[in-house]
Amino acid sequence: MSTERFDIRHAPAPRESFRLLYISKSKFGGDWNSTAHTHSCTELFYCLSGEGQFYLSGQLYPVKPDDMIIVNPQVEHTELSLNASPLEYIVLGVAGIEILFGKSDSSYAIFNCRENRERMVTLLHMLLAEADRSLDGCETVCQDLLEVLLIWLVRCTTLSLQVEETPRSDSRECVEIKRYLDSNYREDISLDTLAEIAHINKYYLAHTFQKEYGISPITYLNRRRIEESKYMLGNTGYSLAQISELMGFSSPSYFSQCFRKAEGMTPNEYRRQTRQGKRHEV
C-alpha cells in the first residue's frame, strides 16, 4: 500500500467582502449597438467566440476568443462586435473589489487565456448553471466558484486583488436591474416586470433605485433608449415609427416626447443636424 499525505499547515485566508452580483452570457445580433457606459462594480468578460473590439476609456482594442477583459469600477466601456463573426461572451459583475494591473495607473486589462481555456470555460459554465437553477445554497456555490476563478487569475497572470476599504453602496437588486435594463431596453418593460426579476416589491425597487442612481428605473430605461435612438437617427435610414418600435417605445408620439425632453429638440431636428455635421466633415 502506498499513501501520499499533504498537510495543510496554514489556515485558509479569511472570506473577503467582495461578492458576485451577476453572471450572464450574451451573443451579439446584427442589429445590436452598444453605447459606452460605466458600472460601480468590476466586470470580467470572457470571450467564448467571435471577433470584435472593446471601447475602453476612449480607445479601441481588438478582442478574440479566449480573451479576458477586466474593467474596474467607473471605467467607460462597451463591446463592439463584427457582424461576420459575432462576439459571444460571459460576463461577471463583482462588487467590493478592484483588480491591480502591472501599471499602477491602469484601470483595465485584456489578456488571452487560451492555455487555460478548458479550466476557465468549465468554471464559467458551472457558475451559469448554478445561477440558472437557483437551488438552495446556489449563492454560496457561486461565491466559492468566483473565488476559485480569481485565484486562478492571480496565479497565471501578474494581477493582484484589492478589496475596497469602503464597499460601494449599490444594492444587489439595483445592480441587477440596471444591467437588465442596459441589455434588454428594447423589450416591453414595466416596473412590475422589474420587480418580478428582482423579487422585491415594486415600490421598494423604485425608491431604492432612485436613491442609488438619482433616477427612477423607467426614466433610466427611456434615457437608455434615447441614447440608442440617437445612433439610429444618425446612422440609419429607419423612419421615426420604425425606430420607436425598435427601441421599445409604446408609440412614435411618446418617443418624440421623450426625445425632446431629453435632448431639447425633436428626433427629426437631431437627425438633420447630425447629417449636416457629417457632410461638413467630409
C-alpha positions as CSV (number, residue, x, y, z in Angstrom):
1,M,0.0,0.0,0.0
2,S,1.3,3.4,-0.9
3,T,0.0,6.7,0.6
4,E,0.8,10.3,0.0
5,R,-0.4,12.8,2.5
6,F,-0.3,16.6,2.3
7,D,-0.8,18.6,5.4
8,I,-2.4,22.0,5.2
9,R,-0.2,23.9,7.6
10,H,-1.9,27.3,7.3
11,A,-5.4,28.3,8.0
12,P,-7.3,29.3,4.8
13,A,-7.5,33.0,4.0
14,P,-10.5,34.7,5.6
15,R,-13.5,35.3,3.5
16,E,-13.2,38.7,1.8
17,S,-16.0,41.2,1.4
18,F,-16.3,41.0,-2.4
19,R,-19.2,39.2,-3.9
20,L,-20.7,38.1,-7.2
21,L,-23.5,40.4,-8.3
22,Y,-24.4,38.8,-11.6
23,I,-23.3,36.5,-14.4
24,S,-24.7,36.5,-17.9
25,K,-24.0,35.0,-21.3
26,S,-24.5,37.2,-24.4
27,K,-24.2,36.9,-28.2
28,F,-24.4,39.9,-30.5
29,G,-27.1,40.1,-33.2
30,G,-26.7,42.1,-36.4
31,D,-29.0,44.9,-35.2
32,W,-27.2,45.4,-31.8
33,N,-25.5,48.7,-31.0
34,S,-23.9,49.1,-27.6
35,T,-23.2,52.5,-26.1
36,A,-20.4,53.4,-23.7
37,H,-21.4,53.1,-20.1
38,T,-19.9,52.6,-16.6
39,H,-20.5,50.4,-13.6
40,S,-19.9,50.8,-10.0
41,C,-18.6,47.2,-9.8
42,T,-15.7,45.4,-11.5
43,E,-16.7,43.4,-14.7
44,L,-14.8,40.4,-16.1
45,F,-15.6,39.4,-19.7
46,Y,-14.5,36.1,-21.2
47,C,-14.8,35.9,-25.0
48,L,-16.0,32.4,-26.0
49,S,-16.1,33.0,-29.8
50,G,-16.3,35.7,-32.5
51,E,-14.3,38.8,-33.0
52,G,-14.8,42.5,-32.3
53,Q,-13.4,45.4,-30.3
54,F,-13.7,46.8,-26.8
55,Y,-14.0,50.5,-26.3
56,L,-12.2,51.4,-23.0
57,S,-11.7,54.9,-21.8
58,G,-11.7,56.4,-25.3
59,Q,-9.5,53.7,-27.0
60,L,-10.5,50.7,-29.1
61,Y,-8.8,47.3,-28.6
62,P,-9.3,44.1,-30.7
63,V,-10.7,41.1,-28.9
64,K,-10.7,37.4,-30.0
65,P,-11.7,34.0,-28.5
66,D,-10.3,33.3,-25.0
67,D,-9.5,37.0,-24.3
68,M,-10.3,38.0,-20.8
69,I,-11.2,41.7,-20.4
70,I,-11.2,43.1,-16.9
71,V,-12.8,46.5,-16.3
72,N,-12.6,48.2,-12.9
73,P,-15.4,50.4,-11.5
74,Q,-16.3,53.7,-13.2
75,V,-14.3,52.9,-16.4
76,E,-16.3,53.9,-19.5
77,H,-16.5,50.9,-21.8
78,T,-18.6,49.0,-24.4
79,E,-18.4,46.0,-26.6
80,L,-18.4,46.2,-30.4
81,S,-18.9,43.1,-32.5
82,L,-18.1,42.2,-36.1
83,N,-21.3,41.1,-37.9
84,A,-19.4,38.5,-39.8
85,S,-18.2,36.9,-36.6
86,P,-20.5,37.9,-33.7
87,L,-19.0,38.1,-30.3
88,E,-20.2,35.6,-27.7
89,Y,-19.0,36.1,-24.1
90,I,-19.7,35.5,-20.5
91,V,-19.6,38.5,-18.1
92,L,-19.3,38.6,-14.3
93,G,-20.1,41.6,-12.1
94,V,-18.2,41.6,-8.9
95,A,-18.7,44.1,-6.1
96,G,-16.2,45.2,-3.4
97,I,-13.0,44.5,-5.3
98,E,-10.7,46.2,-7.7
99,I,-8.0,44.5,-9.9
100,L,-4.5,45.8,-9.7
101,F,-2.6,45.5,-13.0
102,G,1.1,45.8,-13.9
103,K,0.9,49.6,-14.3
104,S,-0.3,51.3,-11.2
105,D,-2.4,53.8,-13.1
106,S,-4.2,51.2,-15.3
107,S,-7.9,50.6,-14.7
108,Y,-8.5,47.8,-17.2
109,A,-6.6,45.0,-18.9
110,I,-7.0,42.5,-21.8
111,F,-5.1,39.2,-21.8
112,N,-5.5,35.8,-23.5
113,C,-6.4,32.7,-21.6
114,R,-6.1,30.1,-24.4
115,E,-3.7,27.9,-22.4
116,N,-6.3,27.7,-19.6
117,R,-9.4,27.7,-21.8
118,E,-10.8,24.4,-20.6
119,R,-10.5,25.3,-17.0
120,M,-11.9,28.8,-17.4
121,V,-14.8,27.8,-19.6
122,T,-15.7,24.8,-17.4
123,L,-15.8,27.1,-14.3
124,L,-17.8,29.8,-16.0
125,H,-20.4,27.3,-17.2
126,M,-20.6,25.9,-13.7
127,L,-21.4,29.4,-12.5
128,L,-24.0,29.9,-15.2
129,A,-25.7,26.6,-14.4
130,E,-25.8,27.3,-10.6
131,A,-27.2,30.8,-11.1
132,D,-29.8,29.5,-13.6
133,R,-31.0,26.6,-11.4
134,S,-31.2,28.9,-8.3
135,L,-31.3,25.8,-6.0
136,D,-30.7,26.1,-2.2
137,G,-27.2,27.3,-1.5
138,C,-26.5,28.5,-5.0
139,E,-25.3,31.8,-3.7
140,T,-22.6,30.1,-1.6
141,V,-21.6,27.8,-4.5
142,C,-21.3,30.8,-6.9
143,Q,-19.3,32.7,-4.4
144,D,-16.9,29.8,-4.0
145,L,-16.5,29.3,-7.7
146,L,-15.8,33.1,-8.1
147,E,-13.0,32.9,-5.5
148,V,-11.5,29.9,-7.3
149,L,-11.6,31.8,-10.6
150,L,-9.9,34.8,-9.1
151,I,-7.2,32.7,-7.5
152,W,-6.5,31.1,-10.9
153,L,-6.2,34.5,-12.5
154,V,-3.8,35.7,-9.9
155,R,-1.7,32.5,-10.3
156,C,-1.4,32.7,-14.1
157,T,-1.0,36.4,-14.5
158,T,0.7,39.4,-12.9
159,L,-2.7,40.6,-11.5
160,S,-3.3,41.2,-7.8
161,L,-6.6,41.9,-5.9
162,Q,-7.5,44.8,-3.7
163,V,-10.6,44.7,-1.6
164,E,-12.3,48.1,-1.3
165,E,-11.9,49.6,2.1
166,T,-15.4,51.1,1.9
167,P,-17.7,48.9,-0.1
168,R,-19.9,50.7,-2.6
169,S,-23.4,51.3,-1.6
170,D,-25.1,49.8,-4.6
171,S,-27.7,47.2,-3.6
172,R,-27.6,43.8,-5.4
173,E,-31.1,44.3,-6.7
174,C,-30.3,47.7,-8.2
175,V,-27.2,46.5,-9.9
176,E,-29.1,43.5,-11.3
177,I,-31.9,45.8,-12.6
178,K,-29.6,48.3,-14.1
179,R,-27.7,45.7,-16.1
180,Y,-31.0,44.1,-17.2
181,L,-32.2,47.5,-18.5
182,D,-28.9,48.0,-20.3
183,S,-29.2,44.7,-22.1
184,N,-33.0,44.5,-22.7
185,Y,-34.1,48.1,-23.2
186,R,-35.8,47.2,-26.5
187,E,-38.3,44.9,-24.7
188,D,-41.7,45.9,-23.3
189,I,-40.6,46.6,-19.7
190,S,-42.7,47.9,-16.8
191,L,-42.0,48.5,-13.1
192,D,-43.9,45.3,-12.4
193,T,-41.6,43.4,-14.8
194,L,-38.5,44.7,-13.0
195,A,-40.0,43.9,-9.6
196,E,-40.6,40.3,-10.6
197,I,-37.0,40.0,-11.9
198,A,-35.5,41.4,-8.6
199,H,-38.1,39.5,-6.5
200,I,-38.9,42.6,-4.4
201,N,-41.9,45.0,-4.1
202,K,-42.1,47.4,-7.0
203,Y,-42.4,50.5,-4.7
204,Y,-39.4,49.5,-2.7
205,L,-37.5,48.9,-6.0
206,A,-38.4,52.3,-7.4
207,H,-37.4,54.0,-4.1
208,T,-34.1,52.1,-3.8
209,F,-33.1,52.6,-7.5
210,Q,-33.8,56.3,-7.2
211,K,-31.7,56.5,-4.0
212,E,-28.8,54.7,-5.6
213,Y,-28.7,56.4,-9.0
214,G,-30.7,59.6,-8.6
215,I,-33.2,58.5,-11.3
216,S,-36.2,56.2,-11.5
217,P,-35.9,52.8,-13.3
218,I,-38.4,53.8,-16.0
219,T,-36.7,57.2,-16.6
220,Y,-33.3,55.4,-16.8
221,L,-34.9,52.9,-19.3
222,N,-36.1,55.8,-21.5
223,R,-32.8,57.5,-21.4
224,R,-31.1,54.3,-22.4
225,R,-33.5,54.0,-25.4
226,I,-32.9,57.6,-26.3
227,E,-29.1,57.1,-26.5
228,E,-29.6,54.1,-28.8
229,S,-32.1,56.0,-30.9
230,K,-29.6,58.8,-31.5
231,Y,-27.2,56.3,-33.1
232,M,-30.0,55.0,-35.3
233,L,-31.1,58.5,-36.3
234,G,-27.6,59.5,-37.3
235,N,-26.5,56.2,-39.0
236,T,-29.6,54.5,-40.5
237,G,-32.5,55.4,-42.8
238,Y,-35.1,54.0,-40.5
239,S,-38.3,56.1,-40.1
240,L,-39.2,57.5,-36.7
241,A,-42.0,54.9,-36.4
242,Q,-39.5,52.1,-37.1
243,I,-37.0,53.5,-34.6
244,S,-39.8,54.0,-32.0
245,E,-40.8,50.3,-32.3
246,L,-37.2,49.0,-32.3
247,M,-36.4,50.9,-29.2
248,G,-39.5,49.7,-27.3
249,F,-41.5,52.9,-27.1
250,S,-45.2,52.5,-27.0
251,S,-45.8,54.9,-29.8
252,P,-43.9,57.4,-32.1
253,S,-45.5,60.3,-30.3
254,Y,-44.3,59.1,-27.0
255,F,-40.8,58.5,-28.5
256,S,-40.8,62.1,-29.8
257,Q,-42.0,63.4,-26.4
258,C,-39.2,61.6,-24.5
259,F,-36.6,62.6,-27.1
260,R,-37.5,66.3,-26.9
261,K,-37.5,66.2,-23.1
262,A,-34.0,64.6,-23.0
263,E,-32.3,66.4,-25.9
264,G,-34.2,69.7,-26.3
265,M,-35.1,69.0,-29.9
266,T,-37.3,66.6,-31.9
267,P,-35.8,63.4,-33.4
268,N,-36.1,64.9,-36.9
269,E,-34.2,68.0,-35.9
270,Y,-31.5,65.8,-34.3
271,R,-31.2,63.7,-37.5
272,R,-31.0,66.8,-39.7
273,Q,-28.2,68.4,-37.5
274,T,-26.3,65.2,-37.3
275,R,-26.3,64.6,-41.0
276,Q,-25.4,68.2,-41.8
277,G,-22.4,67.8,-39.4
278,K,-21.3,64.7,-41.2
279,R,-21.4,66.4,-44.6
280,H,-19.3,69.3,-43.3
281,E,-16.7,66.8,-42.0
282,V,-16.3,65.2,-45.5
